[in-house]
């Protein structure tokens, strides 16, 4: 497992990230590319994704409340068992599967 915060030093993010229970990252992601990622647990509540690309990404058991995805592109992306109250997809291409 990789450390998500360390991975965010680059705009290209790939790998498996298991966030600790209670871990919260409120971050502004601008023009990031997430590819071949599995991100599980923790919280990204309040984060903003602007013009990001998601390809073959699974978010699982994550709090994504009040998250904005603005101008993002989704290819083979799934949100599985995630809390998504108030989450918005604005001007996005290929909205993800929400299970």
HELIX and SHEET records of a PDB file:
HELIX    1   1 UNK A    4  UNK A    7  1                                   4    
SHEET    1   A 5 UNK A  12  UNK A  18  0                                        
SHEET    2   A 5 UNK A  33  UNK A  40  1                                        
SHEET    3   A 5 UNK A  53  UNK A  60  1                                        
SHEET    4   A 5 UNK A  73  UNK A  80  1                                        
SHEET    5   A 5 UNK A  97  UNK A  98  1                                        
SHEET    1   B 4 UNK A  28  UNK A  30  0                                        
SHEET    2   B 4 UNK A  48  UNK A  50  1                                        
SHEET    3   B 4 UNK A  68  UNK A  70  1                                        
SHEET    4   B 4 UNK A  88  UNK A  90  1                                        
END                                                                             
